[in-house]
């Protein structure tokens, strides 16, 4: 008698959307398979949870396309003992994925309502190594700096100096950089080597703007 395999929607997402499109890090794939994306959406949106697109959440924000979340996590490459910083909590979904990859995640959002809702969802789901803060993410979070991994889920005109200053030696920051109005942003990975910081481009993206105070 043959074996019958039942896969979850998240596992099917990994197989159909992530593996075929450049996500090769097995730790990232396992993290994406383990986090139920629907739990970070309003009930009316949950039937769309595993579609390969960004979805609307509160305060005019979005939950990023799963492939973008996975590729950003892969590029940041957080390790099990790292503390990661995320700018732009949104729904809390990306922070949940990151929490599977490192020791602790600090995630910041300027919208108190989003931060409160994300914090509640993360606690309810048992993601107890995520700290949600309210504030201007462009100023970083000095209390836990430096960070081996920084992920920014909003587009900056230029890389905020405070975030570069909190990047550890050998650390990686993934951030969308706005090059021109009304055009896609350039998703970049910045890496610190001592006093030198270099970057490489990944692909074009469309994120909400980073709004410093």
C-alpha positions, 0 to 999 in steps of 0.5 A: 500500500502506498504512503499518502503524504499530506502537506501544509499550505506553507510547505506547498508554498516552499515547494512551488514558489520558493525553491524554484525561484532562488531560495536555496538556504535550507534553514530559510526554507524550513523557517518559511514552512514552519510559520503559518502566514494566515495567522498574520492576516485579517480573517477576510484575507486569510484565503489569500495567505499563500498567494505569491503576492503582497497583501494589504494589512492595517494602516495602509501597509502590506505583508510582503510577498513570501518570495521576497521575505525568503530572499531577504532572509537568505541574503541577511543570513542570520545565524543561530546565535545572532541578534537581528534587527528588523525595521518595519514590523508590519504584520510581524510575519517576517519577524516570525520567520527571522526568529526561527533563524537567530537567537533574538529579533528586535523589530521596530514599527512607527505605527503603534497599532501595527506594533501592538497587533504584531506583538499580540500575534507573535505572543499568541503563536509562541514566538517568544524571542521577538521584541517589538518596539515602537519608534523611528526605525531609521534611527536603529535600536542601540540597546542591542547593537551591533547586529549581524543581520539588519532587514529593512522592510521600507524603501529609503532614499539613502541608507540611514547612517544610524543603521550602518553604524549598528551593523557588526563587522561582517554583518549584512543589511538588506534594504530597498533603496529608492533611486527615483520617484515612481520607479521600483527600488533596488533591493541591496545587501550591504556588508561591513568589512571593518571600516569599509561597507560594500553592497550588491544589488539583488532585484527590483522591489516595491516597498512603502517608503521609510518615513523618518521622524 
